[in-house]
Amino acid sequence: MNRSASRPAAPAASDPTCAALRSLTIQADALALIYIAIIAAIASATGAYYIMFPELGALSYDVLRRPSGRWASAPVMLAITPALTGLIGTAVTRSMPYGLASVLIAVIGAVAIIVALRSPIAPAISAGLLPLVLGVKSWWYPPGILFGSVLLALISLVWKRYATGLCALDAADAVAPAVHHRFMPNYLWPLGVLFLVIAAVGCVELTGMRFILFPPLVVITYEMFRHPATCPWANRLLHLPPACFMCAAGGFFLHAAIPVAALAAAASMAWGIGVLRLLRLHVPPALAVALLPMVMTRPTILYPVAVAIGTALAAAWFALFMLWSEGRSPEPA
């Protein structure tokens, strides 16, 4: 039997639904750029640089592109989860130096909040690790994140009503299909994330390149291990390191070249969106990688190199772990 014959035909370019989808995708990207520029402008004007939480780029991109997706479907969790994990990260940073113990406490604490709340907002893990990586000790960090996430949640509610009134906006699913028939038992995925964090911290200690364990890397890894059957980049592992490297390199150079914070943020995010479209890869945390130089003290050219090393490590570890776990764990009926 010809399998291709059983598949529904792709919509023609002249299909009104296809045209509406393209239009909404463009509008969603434009709105995400405007949102991140406003956040960067507020952070620059107030001097509270921690308001410019890089994962807001990832969240706004996915929430606006996929108003029926997991992140957009939980506006309350979208508003509060990053601030709660940021609170844990701030407390750890104020009481412990950077190292394996503090990193594990920050990551495990953030994941525990997500699991306890049943929150789908995985980028909140980055909010818990970011203070430790950057040395942020201000108690204003969680409220700063709360401001941006609440604003995004409100925007998402309005946008969802507008977008679903025209057509379903799930372009990312068409670009990067899910990984089919992958399953991981609940007792295994935490081990996968935990061992990756330990290995990444070891690489940081050996090389002195702290951004091998860049905060969005834990989000990327968590999504792959926690949702291997639906994570849109889990079946594009070879594309993951170059995508994150290109986003990091572009963000680094644009941050250095553009002195206006709002323009630099919008340009960095636009660059990241362009990279993802070029590679036909839906990995929103890569946009946080492009925005991360905005909150670093003195980023250097080693930043994109460290990002490439960390992402390659995560991709290789996930592939090996899946081979091992699938060999010993039967699929659910």
N, C-alpha and C positions, 0 to 999 in steps of 0.2 A: 504493500500500500504506500502510495506517495504521501509522506507526512506533510509536505508543503501544501498539498491540496486541502488538508483539513484545517489549515490556519486561516483566520479571517484576513481578507485583503487589507493592506495598508491604505489609509485614506489618501485619495489623490490630492495633489498640491492645490487644486482648484476647489476642493471640498470646503464648504463654508465652515464646517466644524474645525477642520485643519487650520483654516485662516484665522478663526477666532482663537484657537489655541496658541498660534504663533503670536498673535497680538497680545494676548494675556501674558505670555511668557516675557515678552519685551517690557510690558508694563510692570510686571512683577520685579524684574531685574532693575528697572529704573527706580521703582519705589524703594527697593532695598538699598540702592546707592544713595538715594536722598536721605534715607533713615540713618545710614552709617555716617554720612557727612554731617548730619545734625548732631549726632552723638559726639563725633570728634570735635566739632566746633564748640560744643558745650564743655567738653573736657579741657580744651585749650583755653577757653575764656575764663573758666573757673580755676584753672591750675590743678584740678582734681583729675589727673591723667588716668586714674583707675576707673573712671566712668567709661573710658574707651576699652571695654572688655572685648578682646578680639573675637570671642565666640559669638558675639552678637552678629557678626558678619555671617557666620555659618547658620545661625538660627533664622535670621531675617531672610536669607536666600532660600532655605528649605521651606519655611513657614509660608512665604508668599508664593513660591512656585508650586507648592503642594498643599493647598488649603484644606484638603481632606486627608493629609498625611498624619503620621503619629504625633509629630511635634505640634502641628497646628491644631490638632484635635484636643489638646490639653492646655487651654490658655491659662488656667489657674496655676498649673504646674510650671508652665513657661514663665510665669511672672515670679514665682517664689522659689523654685528649686535652686537656681544659680546663686541667689543671695544666701540661702541656707548653707550650701556647700562652701561658699566664699567665707562665711563666718567660721566654719571649721578650719579652713585654710589659714585664715588670719590668726586664729588662736594658736595653731601649730607653729606658724612662723614667728610669733612673738615669744614662744616658750622653748623652741628647739632650733638648733642650727640645721642647715641643709645636709642631708645624709640619707642613708637607706631607711633608718627608723622613721624619720620625720616624713619622708616621701610616702612610705607605706601607710602611716597613720592618716595622712591627708587623703590619699587615694581611697583607702578602705573606708574612711569616714564618709567621703563623698558618695561612694557606691552604696554604703549602708543607708544613707538618706534617700537615694533614688529608689532602692529596693523597698524600704519601709513605706515610702509614700506612693509606691507603684507609679513613679513618675517616668515618662518616656524621654525626659529631657536629658539625654546623655551628655551634651556639652557642659552641663553643670559640673561634671567631674573636673573639667579644665579650670573652672572657677575655684575649686578647692585646691588645685595644685599650683595655680599661677602665683599666688602670694609667696609661696615657698621658693619658686624658681626665680622670681624677680626681687625677693626680699621686701615685699609690701607688708608693713606692720600697722598701718593705719586702720582704726576701727571704722573709718568712713568708707572703706573698700566695699563691704557688703551693701550698705545703702546706695552706694554709687552704682553697683550692678543692678540693684533692685529698681532704680530709676529707669535704666535702659530696658530691662526685661518687662517691666509693667507697661512702658510705652509701646514696646513691640507687641505685647499681648493685646492691647487695645487696638492697635493698627490691624492686627491679624483678624480680629473679630469683624471689623468693618470690611476688610478686604475679602474675607470669606463670603460674606453676603453678596458682595459685588461680583466676585469671580464665579461662584456657583450659580448665580442668576444668568450667566452667559453660557458657560460650559465647564466641564471638569478640567481642572488644571493639574495634570499629573504628568507633565512632559518628561520628568526625570525617569519615570518608570518605563517609558517607551525607549529612552536612550540606554538605560542600564538595567536589563532585566534581572530579576532576583536569581539567587543561586538555588536551583531546584534540588530537592531531596537531600538537603543537609540538615542534620540534627545533632544537637549536643546536649547531653543530660545536664540537669541543673547543678549537679555536684562537680562538673568538669569545667564549665566556663570560668568560674572564679580563679581556678588554678592557671588557666591560660593567661588571663590578665595579670595575675600576681607574678608569675614567672617572667613575663615580658618586662614588667616594671623593675624587677630585681636585676634582670640582665641589662636593661638600659641604664640603671644607676651604676652598675659595674662598669659599663663603657664610659659613663661620665667621669667616674673616679680615675679610670686608666688614662683617658685622653685630656681631661680638664675642659671638655666641651659640654657645658651644662645643657645646651639645647639639643643634644641628642635625645634627651627626654623632654622634648617640648610639650607643654600641656595638652594641645590637641591630639598628640600621639596616643594618649591614654583613651581619649574619646574614640579615635579611629579603631583602636584595638578592642575596646569594650563593645562597640557596635558589631564588630566582626564575630567576636566570641559569643556575645549574648544573643545575637539574631543572625546566625550564619545563613539561614534560609531566605532572609529578606534584605540583608545589608547590601546595598547596590554596588559596593566596591569590593565585596568579598570574592567575586569571581573575576576581578580585574587586577589581580595582585601585581602583575608586571607593570601596569600603568600607574600604580600608586606612588612609588618613589619618584619617578620623573615628574608627576603632577605636583607633588608637594615641594619638590626641589624648585621647579619653575615658579610656583606661587611664592615661595620664600625669597628666591632671587629677585623676582619682580618687586615684591614688597620692600625688600632692602634697598634697592636702587631708587625706587620712587620716593620712599621716605627720605633718602639722602638728597634727592634732587628737588623736591617740592617743599618749600618752607611753610606753606599754609596747611594747617592740620586737616581741615575739612577736605581740601582738594587732594591732599596726599592719601587720605583714607579712602575717598571715593575712587581715586585712580588705582590704588592698590587692589581694592575689591573688584573693580572692573577688569583689571589684569587677571585676577584669579578666575573670574567668571569666563573670561576669554580662554584661559588655559583649559578649564573644564569642558568648555564647548568644543575646543579643538580636539581634545582627547576623547570626547563623548563619554565623560565619566562624571557621575554624580557623587561627589565626596565633599559635602559642605564644610567639614573641618579644615579642608585645604584653604578655604577663604580666611579662616582664623590665622593660619600660618602666614598668609600674605599681610595680615594686619598686625601681627605680633611685633614687628619692629617699631610700631607706633608707641609701644609702652616699654620698650627696652631702653636701658640707660645709654649705652653706647654700642649699638649693633655693629658687627664687623662682617666681612665677607665670609667668615667661617660659619655664620649662621645658616645659610642655605646648605652648606656642606654637612653640618651637624644634622639638619632636618633630613637630608637624603640618607644619612647613615641610620638614623633612628627609624625612618619609614621602611627602609630595606630590612632592618632587623625585625620589625613588626610583621611585614609581609612574609618573610621566610619562616618566622616562628609560627604564624597562623597556618601556613601551608603544611608544615611538618606536624603540628598539633592535630590538624584535621585528619591527616592520613592515619595518625595513631589512634585517634578517638573513633573514627569511622570503622577501623579495623576491629575494635573491641566492643562497640555499642550498636545494637540493632536499631533500625529506624522504627519509630512509632507506627502503629497501624493507621 
